[in-house]
């Protein structure tokens, strides 16, 4: 997945990007399933700058983070995208926490949740090809720290 950094320079554009990838079938009310067109803009959160919607049918308040691990977190959309990008690139938790101006524990907790969900969503079926290529990262695994001869 590419992270188009030039397209997410502000929170409005970043929130649109999150809508596209977090809710590919459109943002729906988590309670009744009504589309966001049947909701009204309820408020803009001060800290996260995320738009909250209130469903006209059931009065449930929801946002782009609803149904994700970022629900009930006060992260700006740009922080979420840069956090996901950093985790995918393998950046350290400490570096991400410094760059995004977040607490180390927050970044560590979110990273664990993302890894747990990735493992849970990984397919259990065998690969369709008889021959597969592995990444060079897995070569010589376990041969490190040998005792000198």
DSSP file (Angstrom, degrees, kcal/mol; ACC not computed):
  #  RESIDUE AA STRUCTURE BP1 BP2  ACC     N-H-->O    O-->H-N    N-H-->O    O-->H-N    TCO  KAPPA ALPHA  PHI   PSI    X-CA   Y-CA   Z-CA
    1    1 A X              0   0    0      0, 0.0     2,-0.3     0, 0.0     0, 0.0   0.000 360.0 360.0 360.0 129.8    0.0    0.0    0.0
    2    2 A X        -     0   0    0      2,-0.0     2,-0.7     1,-0.0    83,-0.0  -0.657 360.0-148.8 -88.3 145.3    1.4    3.4   -1.0
    3    3 A X        -     0   0    0     -2,-0.3     2,-1.5    82,-0.0     3,-0.1  -0.881  10.6-151.6-113.7  96.4    1.1    6.3    1.4
    4    4 A X    >>  -     0   0    0     -2,-0.7     3,-1.2     1,-0.2     4,-0.6  -0.509  13.6-174.5 -72.9  92.7    0.8    9.4   -0.8
    5    5 A X  G >4 S+     0   0    0     -2,-1.5     3,-0.8     1,-0.3    -1,-0.2   0.816  79.2  57.2 -61.6 -32.9    2.4   12.0    1.6
    6    6 A X  G >4 S+     0   0    0      1,-0.2     3,-0.6     2,-0.1    -1,-0.3   0.767 104.3  54.1 -70.6 -22.9    1.6   14.9   -0.7
    7    7 A X  G <4 S+     0   0    0     -3,-1.2    -1,-0.2     1,-0.2     3,-0.2   0.604 107.7  49.7 -84.6 -11.1   -2.1   14.1   -0.6
    8    8 A X  G <<  +     0   0    0     -3,-0.8    -1,-0.2    -4,-0.6    -2,-0.1  -0.100  66.6 123.5-119.4  36.1   -2.4   14.0    3.2
    9    9 A X  S <  S+     0   0    0     -3,-0.6     2,-0.3     4,-0.0    -1,-0.1   0.749  75.3  37.0 -72.3 -22.5   -0.7   17.3    4.1
   10   10 A X  S  > S-     0   0    0     -3,-0.2     4,-2.1     1,-0.1     5,-0.2  -0.861  87.5-111.8-126.2 165.7   -3.7   18.6    6.0
   11   11 A X  H  > S+     0   0    0     -2,-0.3     4,-2.4     1,-0.2     5,-0.2   0.801 112.5  57.1 -67.5 -29.9   -6.3   16.8    8.3
   12   12 A X  H  > S+     0   0    0      2,-0.2     4,-1.8     1,-0.2    -1,-0.2   0.948 111.9  40.8 -66.6 -47.9   -9.2   17.3    5.8
   13   13 A X  H  > S+     0   0    0      1,-0.2     4,-1.9     2,-0.2    -2,-0.2   0.867 114.7  53.1 -68.1 -35.5   -7.4   15.5    3.0
   14   14 A X  H  X S+     0   0    0     -4,-2.1     4,-2.3     2,-0.2    -1,-0.2   0.896 107.0  51.9 -65.8 -39.4   -6.1   12.9    5.4
   15   15 A X  H  X S+     0   0    0     -4,-2.4     4,-2.4     1,-0.2    -1,-0.2   0.886 107.9  52.1 -65.1 -37.3   -9.6   12.2    6.7
   16   16 A X  H  X S+     0   0    0     -4,-1.8     4,-1.9     2,-0.2    -1,-0.2   0.897 108.8  50.9 -62.8 -39.9  -10.8   11.7    3.2
   17   17 A X  H  X S+     0   0    0     -4,-1.9     4,-1.9     2,-0.2     5,-0.2   0.906 109.8  49.9 -63.3 -41.7   -8.0    9.2    2.7
   18   18 A X  H  X>S+     0   0    0     -4,-2.3     4,-3.4     1,-0.2     5,-0.6   0.893 107.4  54.1 -65.3 -39.6   -9.0    7.3    5.9
   19   19 A X  H  X5S+     0   0    0     -4,-2.4     4,-1.4     1,-0.2     7,-0.3   0.927 109.2  50.0 -56.4 -44.2  -12.6    7.2    4.6
   20   20 A X  H  <5S+     0   0    0     -4,-1.9    -2,-0.2     1,-0.2    -1,-0.2   0.886 123.1  28.1 -63.8 -41.5  -11.4    5.6    1.4
   21   21 A X  H  <5S+     0   0    0     -4,-1.9     3,-0.4     2,-0.1    -2,-0.2   0.789 123.0  45.6 -97.4 -29.9   -9.3    2.9    3.1
   22   22 A X  H  <5S+     0   0    0     -4,-3.4     2,-0.2     1,-0.2    -3,-0.2   0.817 129.5  24.2 -80.3 -30.2  -11.1    2.3    6.5
   23   23 A X    ><< +     0   0    0     -4,-1.4     3,-2.1    -5,-0.6    -1,-0.2  -0.608  67.1 167.1-134.3  72.2  -14.5    2.2    4.9
   24   24 A X  T 3  S+     0   0    0     -3,-0.4    -1,-0.1     1,-0.3     3,-0.1   0.760  81.9  49.6 -63.0 -24.8  -14.2    1.2    1.3
   25   25 A X  T 3  S-     0   0    0      1,-0.3    -1,-0.3     3,-0.0    -5,-0.1   0.293 129.3 -84.6 -93.8   9.7  -18.0    0.6    1.0
   26   26 A X    <   -     0   0    0     -3,-2.1     2,-0.4    -7,-0.3    -1,-0.3   0.042  52.8 -68.2 100.8 148.4  -18.8    3.9    2.5
   27   27 A X        -     0   0    0     -3,-0.1     9,-1.4    -4,-0.1     2,-0.3  -0.586  58.3-174.0 -73.7 125.7  -19.1    5.1    6.1
   28   28 A X  B     -A   35   0A   0     -2,-0.4     2,-0.3     7,-0.2     7,-0.2  -0.859  34.1 -95.9-121.4 154.3  -22.1    3.5    7.8
   29   29 A X     >  -     0   0    0      5,-2.9     4,-1.6    -2,-0.3    32,-0.0  -0.531  31.0-142.1 -64.6 128.7  -23.8    3.9   11.1
   30   30 A X  T  4 S+     0   0    0     -2,-0.3    -1,-0.2     1,-0.2    32,-0.0   0.731  95.4  44.6 -68.8 -20.0  -22.4    1.1   13.4
   31   31 A X  T  4 S+     0   0    0      3,-0.1    -1,-0.2     1,-0.0    -2,-0.0   0.933 132.5   9.4 -88.5 -53.2  -25.8    0.6   15.0
   32   32 A X  T  4 S-     0   0    0      2,-0.1    -2,-0.2    28,-0.0    -1,-0.0   0.562  91.7-121.6-110.4 -10.2  -28.3    0.6   12.2
   33   33 A X     <  +     0   0    0     -4,-1.6    -3,-0.1     1,-0.2     2,-0.1   0.582  54.5 154.6  82.6   9.8  -26.2    0.5    9.1
   34   34 A X        -     0   0    0     -6,-0.1    -5,-2.9     1,-0.1    -1,-0.2  -0.415  47.2-106.5 -70.1 147.7  -27.6    3.7    7.6
   35   35 A X  B >   -A   28   0A   0     -7,-0.2     3,-1.6     1,-0.1    -7,-0.2  -0.265  25.7-109.3 -72.9 162.9  -25.2    5.5    5.2
   36   36 A X  G >  S+     0   0    0     -9,-1.4     3,-1.5     1,-0.3    -1,-0.1   0.719 115.4  70.2 -66.2 -20.8  -23.5    8.7    6.1
   37   37 A X  G 3  S+     0   0    0      1,-0.3    -1,-0.3     3,-0.0    -9,-0.1   0.769  96.1  53.7 -66.2 -24.1  -25.8   10.6    3.7
   38   38 A X  G <  S+     0   0    0     -3,-1.6    18,-1.4     2,-0.1    -1,-0.3   0.302 103.1  74.8 -91.6   9.2  -28.6    9.9    6.2
   39   39 A X  E <  S-B   55   0B   0     -3,-1.5     2,-0.4    16,-0.2    16,-0.2  -0.692  74.4-131.2-113.0 168.1  -26.6   11.4    9.0
   40   40 A X  E     -B   54   0B   0     14,-2.2    14,-2.5    -2,-0.2     2,-0.4  -0.905  32.2 -98.8-117.8 151.7  -25.8   15.0    9.9
   41   41 A X  E     -B   53   0B   0     -2,-0.4    12,-0.3    12,-0.2     3,-0.1  -0.555  40.9-176.2 -66.6 121.7  -22.5   16.4   10.8
   42   42 A X  E     -     0   0B   0     10,-2.9     2,-0.3    -2,-0.4    11,-0.2   0.919  51.7 -36.9 -90.9 -50.4  -22.6   16.5   14.6
   43   43 A X  E     -B   52   0B   0      9,-1.2     9,-3.4     7,-0.0     2,-0.6  -0.982  45.5-115.3-167.7 162.6  -19.3   18.2   15.5
   44   44 A X  E     -B   51   0B   0     -2,-0.3     7,-0.2     7,-0.2     2,-0.1  -0.948  39.7-123.0-106.0 123.2  -15.7   18.6   14.7
   45   45 A X     >  -     0   0    0      5,-2.6     4,-1.4    -2,-0.6    -2,-0.0  -0.440  12.6-142.4 -70.2 137.0  -13.5   17.3   17.5
   46   46 A X  T  4 S+     0   0    0      2,-0.2    -1,-0.1     1,-0.2    -2,-0.0   0.924  94.2  33.7 -67.8 -46.4  -11.1   19.9   18.9
   47   47 A X  T  4 S+     0   0    0      1,-0.1    -1,-0.2     3,-0.0    29,-0.1   0.920 130.2  30.7 -79.0 -43.7   -8.0   17.6   19.5
   48   48 A X  T  4 S-     0   0    0      2,-0.1    29,-0.7    27,-0.1    -2,-0.2   0.669  88.3-140.6 -92.3 -16.3   -8.4   15.1   16.6
   49   49 A X     <  +     0   0    0     -4,-1.4     2,-0.3     1,-0.2    -3,-0.1   0.714  52.2 145.0  62.3  22.0  -10.0   17.4   14.0
   50   50 A X        -     0   0    0     25,-0.1    -5,-2.6   -35,-0.0     2,-0.5  -0.715  51.5-121.8 -92.2 141.1  -12.2   14.4   13.0
   51   51 A X  E     -B   44   0B   0     -2,-0.3    13,-0.5    -7,-0.2     2,-0.4  -0.699  23.1-153.4 -83.0 127.7  -15.8   15.0   12.0
   52   52 A X  E     -B   43   0B   0     -9,-3.4   -10,-2.9    -2,-0.5    -9,-1.2  -0.810   7.7-155.2 -98.2 143.7  -18.4   13.2   14.0
   53   53 A X  E     -BC  41  62B   0      9,-3.4     9,-2.5    -2,-0.4     2,-0.5  -0.879   6.1-148.1-116.9 149.4  -21.8   12.3   12.5
   54   54 A X  E     -BC  40  61B   0    -14,-2.5   -14,-2.2    -2,-0.3     7,-0.2  -0.983  22.9-126.8-118.6 123.7  -25.1   11.6   14.2
   55   55 A X  E  >  -B   39   0B   0      5,-2.5     4,-1.4    -2,-0.5   -16,-0.2  -0.448   6.8-148.1 -68.5 134.2  -27.4    9.1   12.5
   56   56 A X  T  4 S+     0   0    0    -18,-1.4    -1,-0.1    -2,-0.2   -17,-0.1   0.760  95.2  49.6 -72.8 -24.8  -31.0   10.5   11.9
   57   57 A X  T  4 S+     0   0    0    -19,-0.2    -1,-0.2     1,-0.1   -18,-0.1   0.893 131.5   7.5 -83.8 -41.6  -32.5    7.0   12.4
   58   58 A X  T  4 S-     0   0    0      2,-0.1    -2,-0.2     0, 0.0    -1,-0.1   0.415  89.2-122.8-125.4   0.9  -31.0    5.9   15.7
   59   59 A X     <  +     0   0    0     -4,-1.4     2,-0.3     1,-0.2    -3,-0.1   0.632  55.0 155.1  65.8  16.2  -29.1    8.9   17.0
   60   60 A X        -     0   0    0     -6,-0.1    -5,-2.5     1,-0.0     2,-0.5  -0.568  37.2-140.0 -73.9 136.2  -25.8    7.0   17.2
   61   61 A X  E     +C   54   0B   0     -2,-0.3     2,-0.3    -7,-0.2    -7,-0.2  -0.848  34.8 157.0 -97.2 131.5  -22.7    9.3   17.0
   62   62 A X  E     -C   53   0B   0     -9,-2.5    -9,-3.4    -2,-0.5     2,-0.2  -0.945  20.0-167.3-149.4 168.0  -19.8    7.9   14.9
   63   63 A X    >   -     0   0    0     -2,-0.3     3,-1.4   -11,-0.2   -11,-0.1  -0.783  49.8 -77.8-144.2-175.1  -16.7    8.9   12.9
   64   64 A X  T 3  S+     0   0    0    -13,-0.5     7,-0.1     1,-0.3   -12,-0.1   0.742 127.0  58.4 -63.8 -22.9  -14.2    7.6   10.4
   65   65 A X  T >  S+     0   0    0      5,-0.1     3,-1.9     8,-0.1     6,-0.4   0.595  77.5 118.6 -83.0 -11.4  -12.5    5.8   13.3
   66   66 A X  T <  S+     0   0    0     -3,-1.4     3,-0.1     1,-0.3    -4,-0.1  -0.310  79.9  17.7 -59.8 134.4  -15.7    3.8   14.3
   67   67 A X  T 3  S+     0   0    0      1,-0.3    -1,-0.3     2,-0.0     2,-0.2   0.551 111.3  94.5  81.0   8.1  -15.1    0.1   14.0
   68   68 A X  S X  S-     0   0    0     -3,-1.9     3,-1.5     1,-0.0    -1,-0.3  -0.729  91.8-102.8-121.7 173.7  -11.3    0.4   14.0
   69   69 A X  T 3  S+     0   0    0      1,-0.3    -3,-0.1    -2,-0.2    -4,-0.1   0.632 117.8  66.1 -70.9 -10.8   -8.6    0.3   16.6
   70   70 A X  T >  S+     0   0    0     -5,-0.2     3,-1.7     2,-0.1     5,-0.3   0.421  71.2 123.1 -90.8   1.5   -8.5    4.0   16.5
   71   71 A X  T <  S+     0   0    0     -3,-1.5     3,-0.1    -6,-0.4    -5,-0.1  -0.397  80.4  14.1 -62.2 139.7  -12.1    4.4   17.9
   72   72 A X  T 3  S+     0   0    0      1,-0.3     2,-0.4    -2,-0.1    -1,-0.3   0.643 101.0 120.8  66.1  17.6  -12.1    6.5   21.1
   73   73 A X    <   -     0   0    0     -3,-1.7     2,-0.9     2,-0.1    -1,-0.3  -0.896  63.0-138.9-107.7 142.7   -8.6    7.7   20.4
   74   74 A X        +     0   0    0     -2,-0.4     2,-0.4    -3,-0.1    -3,-0.1  -0.426  52.5 138.8 -97.7  58.3   -7.9   11.5   20.0
   75   75 A X        -     0   0    0     -2,-0.9     2,-0.1    -5,-0.3   -27,-0.1  -0.833  53.5-121.7-103.8 139.9   -5.5   11.2   17.1
   76   76 A X     >  -     0   0    0     -2,-0.4     4,-2.0     1,-0.1     3,-0.4  -0.464  28.3-114.0 -72.3 151.3   -5.5   13.5   14.1
   77   77 A X  H  > S+     0   0    0    -29,-0.7     4,-2.3     1,-0.2     5,-0.2   0.869 117.5  54.1 -56.2 -38.0   -5.9   11.8   10.7
   78   78 A X  H  > S+     0   0    0      1,-0.2     4,-2.4     2,-0.2    -1,-0.2   0.885 107.1  51.8 -64.9 -36.0   -2.4   12.7    9.7
   79   79 A X  H  > S+     0   0    0     -3,-0.4     4,-2.3     2,-0.2    -2,-0.2   0.908 109.0  50.5 -64.6 -41.1   -1.0   11.1   12.8
   80   80 A X  H  X S+     0   0    0     -4,-2.0     4,-2.5     2,-0.2    -2,-0.2   0.935 112.5  45.6 -62.9 -46.3   -2.9    7.9   12.1
   81   81 A X  H  X S+     0   0    0     -4,-2.3     4,-2.4     1,-0.2    -2,-0.2   0.920 114.7  46.9 -65.5 -43.3   -1.7    7.7    8.5
   82   82 A X  H  X S+     0   0    0     -4,-2.4     4,-2.4     2,-0.2    -1,-0.2   0.842 111.1  53.0 -68.5 -31.6    1.9    8.4    9.5
   83   83 A X  H  X S+     0   0    0     -4,-2.3     4,-2.4     2,-0.2    -2,-0.2   0.940 110.9  46.2 -65.1 -47.5    1.7    5.9   12.3
   84   84 A X  H  X S+     0   0    0     -4,-2.5     4,-2.4     1,-0.2    -2,-0.2   0.904 113.3  50.0 -61.0 -41.6    0.5    3.2    9.9
   85   85 A X  H  X S+     0   0    0     -4,-2.4     4,-2.0     1,-0.2    -1,-0.2   0.923 110.7  49.2 -62.8 -45.0    3.2    4.2    7.4
   86   86 A X  H  X>S+     0   0    0     -4,-2.4     5,-2.6     2,-0.2     4,-0.7   0.891 111.4  48.7 -63.3 -40.3    5.9    4.0   10.1
   87   87 A X  H ><5S+     0   0    0     -4,-2.4     3,-0.8     1,-0.2    -1,-0.2   0.920 111.5  49.7 -66.2 -43.0    4.7    0.6   11.3
   88   88 A X  H 3<5S+     0   0    0     -4,-2.4    -2,-0.2     1,-0.2    -1,-0.2   0.849 111.4  49.4 -63.8 -33.6    4.7   -0.7    7.7
   89   89 A X  H 3<5S-     0   0    0     -4,-2.0    -1,-0.2    -5,-0.2    -2,-0.2   0.582 116.2-116.2 -81.9  -9.6    8.2    0.6    7.1
   90   90 A X  T <<5 +     0   0    0     -3,-0.8    -3,-0.2    -4,-0.7    -2,-0.1   0.721  53.1 165.6  84.2  21.5    9.4   -1.0   10.4
   91   91 A X      < -     0   0    0     -5,-2.6    -1,-0.2    -6,-0.2    -2,-0.0  -0.366  42.7 -97.8 -69.4 152.7   10.3    2.2   12.2
   92   92 A X     >  -     0   0    0      1,-0.1     4,-2.3    -2,-0.0     5,-0.2  -0.301  22.5-121.9 -71.3 155.1   10.9    1.9   15.9
   93   93 A X  H  > S+     0   0    0      1,-0.2     4,-2.6     2,-0.2     5,-0.2   0.891 112.8  53.0 -62.7 -40.8    8.2    2.7   18.4
   94   94 A X  H  > S+     0   0    0      2,-0.2     4,-2.1     1,-0.2    -1,-0.2   0.913 109.6  47.8 -63.4 -42.7   10.4    5.3   20.1
   95   95 A X  H  > S+     0   0    0      2,-0.2     4,-2.7     1,-0.2     5,-0.2   0.915 112.8  48.6 -65.4 -42.3   11.1    7.1   16.8
   96   96 A X  H  X S+     0   0    0     -4,-2.3     4,-2.6     1,-0.2     6,-0.2   0.915 109.8  52.2 -62.8 -42.5    7.4    7.1   15.9
   97   97 A X  H  X>S+     0   0    0     -4,-2.6     5,-2.1     1,-0.2     4,-0.7   0.912 113.0  44.8 -61.2 -42.3    6.4    8.4   19.3
   98   98 A X  H ><5S+     0   0    0     -4,-2.1     3,-0.6     3,-0.2    -2,-0.2   0.942 115.3  46.3 -66.1 -47.5    8.9   11.3   18.9
   99   99 A X  H 3<5S+     0   0    0     -4,-2.7    -2,-0.2     1,-0.2    -1,-0.2   0.869 119.6  39.2 -65.3 -37.8    8.0   12.2   15.4
  100  100 A X  H 3<5S-     0   0    0     -4,-2.6    -1,-0.2    -5,-0.2    -2,-0.2   0.461 106.4-124.4 -92.8  -1.5    4.2   12.1   16.0
  101  101 A X  T <<5 +     0   0    0     -4,-0.7     2,-0.3    -3,-0.6    -3,-0.2   0.926  65.3 134.5  56.4  48.7    4.5   13.7   19.4
  102  102 A X      < -     0   0    0     -5,-2.1    -1,-0.2    -6,-0.2     2,-0.1  -0.836  64.0 -90.2-120.7 160.1    2.6   10.8   21.1
  103  103 A X     >  -     0   0    0     -2,-0.3     4,-2.1     1,-0.1     5,-0.2  -0.437  32.1-125.8 -68.2 144.2    3.4    8.9   24.3
  104  104 A X  H  > S+     0   0    0      1,-0.2     4,-2.8     2,-0.2     5,-0.2   0.912 111.0  53.8 -56.4 -44.8    5.6    5.9   23.8
  105  105 A X  H  > S+     0   0    0      1,-0.2     4,-2.5     2,-0.2    -1,-0.2   0.861 106.6  52.2 -61.6 -36.3    3.0    3.7   25.5
  106  106 A X  H  > S+     0   0    0      2,-0.2     4,-2.5    -3,-0.2    -1,-0.2   0.943 112.7  43.6 -64.5 -47.9    0.2    4.9   23.1
  107  107 A X  H  X S+     0   0    0     -4,-2.1     4,-2.5     2,-0.2    -2,-0.2   0.908 114.6  50.4 -64.6 -41.8    2.3    4.0   20.1
  108  108 A X  H  X S+     0   0    0     -4,-2.8     4,-2.2    -5,-0.2    -2,-0.2   0.920 111.6  47.7 -62.6 -44.7    3.4    0.7   21.5
  109  109 A X  H  X S+     0   0    0     -4,-2.5     4,-2.2     2,-0.2    -2,-0.2   0.926 113.6  46.8 -63.4 -45.8   -0.2   -0.3   22.4
  110  110 A X  H  X S+     0   0    0     -4,-2.5     4,-2.5     1,-0.2    -1,-0.2   0.890 110.6  53.2 -64.8 -38.5   -1.5    0.7   18.9
  111  111 A X  H  X S+     0   0    0     -4,-2.5     4,-2.5    -5,-0.2    -1,-0.2   0.913 108.8  49.4 -62.2 -42.4    1.4   -1.2   17.3
  112  112 A X  H  X S+     0   0    0     -4,-2.2     4,-2.6     2,-0.2    -2,-0.2   0.914 111.0  49.6 -62.9 -42.5    0.5   -4.3   19.2
  113  113 A X  H  X S+     0   0    0     -4,-2.2     4,-2.5     2,-0.2    -2,-0.2   0.908 111.3  49.1 -62.8 -41.7   -3.2   -4.0   18.2
  114  114 A X  H  X S+     0   0    0     -4,-2.5     4,-2.3     2,-0.2    -2,-0.2   0.923 113.0  46.7 -64.4 -44.1   -2.2   -3.6   14.6
  115  115 A X  H  X S+     0   0    0     -4,-2.5     4,-2.4     2,-0.2    -2,-0.2   0.908 111.8  51.2 -64.6 -41.6    0.1   -6.6   14.7
  116  116 A X  H  X S+     0   0    0     -4,-2.6     4,-2.2     1,-0.2    -2,-0.2   0.920 112.2  46.3 -61.4 -44.4   -2.5   -8.7   16.5
  117  117 A X  H  X S+     0   0    0     -4,-2.5     4,-2.1     2,-0.2    -1,-0.2   0.879 110.4  53.4 -66.8 -37.0   -5.2   -7.8   13.9
  118  118 A X  H  X S+     0   0    0     -4,-2.3     4,-0.6     2,-0.2    -2,-0.2   0.913 111.0  46.1 -64.1 -42.0   -2.7   -8.5   11.0
  119  119 A X  H >< S+     0   0    0     -4,-2.4     3,-0.7     1,-0.2    -2,-0.2   0.901 112.4  50.8 -65.6 -40.3   -2.0  -12.0   12.4
  120  120 A X  H 3< S+     0   0    0     -4,-2.2    -2,-0.2     1,-0.2    -1,-0.2   0.860 112.9  45.7 -65.5 -35.7   -5.7  -12.6   12.9
  121  121 A X  H 3< S+     0   0    0     -4,-2.1    -1,-0.2    -5,-0.1     2,-0.2   0.479  84.7 113.8 -89.0  -2.6   -6.6  -11.6    9.3
  122  122 A X  S << S-     0   0    0     -3,-0.7     2,-0.0    -4,-0.6    -3,-0.0  -0.505  75.9-109.7 -70.4 134.9   -3.8  -13.6    7.7
  123  123 A X        -     0   0    0     -2,-0.2    -1,-0.1     1,-0.1    -2,-0.1  -0.356  18.0-155.6 -68.2 144.7   -5.1  -16.4    5.6
  124  124 A X        +     0   0    0      2,-0.1    -1,-0.1    -3,-0.1     2,-0.1   0.535  62.6 104.1 -93.4 -10.3   -4.6  -20.0    6.8
  125  125 A X  S    S-     0   0    0      1,-0.1     3,-0.1     0, 0.0    -2,-0.0  -0.396  79.9-103.2 -74.4 149.8   -4.9  -21.5    3.4
  126  126 A X        -     0   0    0      1,-0.1    -1,-0.1    -2,-0.1     2,-0.1  -0.302  44.8 -90.6 -68.4 157.7   -1.7  -22.7    1.6
  127  127 A X        -     0   0    0      1,-0.1    -1,-0.1     2,-0.1     5,-0.0  -0.411  31.2-130.1 -67.0 143.8   -0.2  -20.6   -1.1
  128  128 A X  S    S+     0   0    0     -2,-0.1     2,-0.2    -3,-0.1    -1,-0.1   0.772  83.7  78.5 -71.0 -25.2   -1.6  -21.5   -4.6
  129  129 A X  S    S-     0   0    0      1,-0.1    -2,-0.1     2,-0.1     3,-0.0  -0.562  71.0-143.7 -86.4 148.2    1.8  -21.8   -6.3
  130  130 A X  S    S+     0   0    0     -2,-0.2     2,-0.5     1,-0.1    -1,-0.1   0.795  91.8  49.1 -75.6 -28.3    4.1  -24.8   -5.8
  131  131 A X        +     0   0    0     -3,-0.0     2,-0.3     2,-0.0    -1,-0.1  -0.943  69.8 177.9-115.8 130.8    7.2  -22.5   -5.9
  132  132 A X        -     0   0    0     -2,-0.5     2,-0.4    -3,-0.0    -2,-0.0  -0.950  21.4-134.9-129.5 152.6    7.4  -19.4   -3.7
  133  133 A X        -     0   0    0     -2,-0.3     2,-0.3     0, 0.0    -2,-0.0  -0.845  18.2-149.3-103.6 142.2   10.1  -16.9   -3.2
  134  134 A X        -     0   0    0     -2,-0.4     2,-0.1     1,-0.0     5,-0.0  -0.786  23.4-103.6-108.6 156.5   11.1  -15.7    0.2
  135  135 A X    >   -     0   0    0     -2,-0.3     3,-1.7     1,-0.1     4,-0.3  -0.444  28.6-119.2 -73.3 148.4   12.5  -12.3    1.2
  136  136 A X  G >  S+     0   0    0      1,-0.3     3,-1.1     2,-0.2    -1,-0.1   0.672 106.9  77.6 -64.6 -14.4   16.2  -12.1    1.9
  137  137 A X  G 3  S+     0   0    0      1,-0.2    -1,-0.3     3,-0.0    -2,-0.0   0.818  92.9  50.8 -63.4 -29.1   15.3  -11.0    5.4
  138  138 A X  G X  S+     0   0    0     -3,-1.7     3,-1.2     3,-0.1    -1,-0.2   0.495  84.6 111.1 -90.5  -2.9   14.5  -14.6    6.3
  139  139 A X  T <  S+     0   0    0     -3,-1.1     3,-0.1    -4,-0.3    -3,-0.0  -0.448  87.3   6.4 -69.4 144.0   17.8  -16.1    5.0
  140  140 A X  T >  S+     0   0    0      1,-0.2     3,-1.8    -2,-0.1    -1,-0.3   0.746  85.5 174.4  57.8  27.2   20.1  -17.4    7.6
  141  141 A X  T <   +     0   0    0     -3,-1.2    -1,-0.2     1,-0.3    -3,-0.1  -0.446  65.7  21.4 -64.9 134.5   17.6  -16.9   10.3
  142  142 A X  T 3  S+     0   0    0     -2,-0.1    -1,-0.3    -3,-0.1    -2,-0.1   0.358  96.9  97.3  90.9  -4.8   18.9  -18.3   13.6
  143  143 A X    <   +     0   0    0     -3,-1.8     3,-0.4     3,-0.0    -2,-0.1   0.354  57.1 109.4 -96.8   6.3   22.6  -18.2   12.6
  144  144 A X        +     0   0    0      1,-0.2    -4,-0.0    -4,-0.2    -3,-0.0  -0.368  69.0  27.3 -80.5 161.8   23.3  -14.9   14.3
  145  145 A X  S    S+     0   0    0      1,-0.2    -1,-0.2    -2,-0.1     2,-0.1   0.871  77.7 176.7  56.6  43.1   25.4  -14.6   17.5
  146  146 A X        -     0   0    0     -3,-0.4     2,-0.2     1,-0.1    -1,-0.2  -0.480  37.0-104.5 -72.1 147.9   27.5  -17.7   16.8
  147  147 A X        -     0   0    0     -2,-0.1    -1,-0.1     1,-0.1    -2,-0.0  -0.511  44.1-100.9 -69.8 139.2   30.2  -18.3   19.3
  148  148 A X              0   0    0     -2,-0.2    -1,-0.1     1,-0.1     0, 0.0  -0.331 360.0 360.0 -61.9 143.4   33.6  -17.5   17.9
  149  149 A X              0   0    0     -3,-0.1    -1,-0.1     0, 0.0    -2,-0.0   0.460 360.0 360.0 -92.2 360.0   35.5  -20.5   16.7
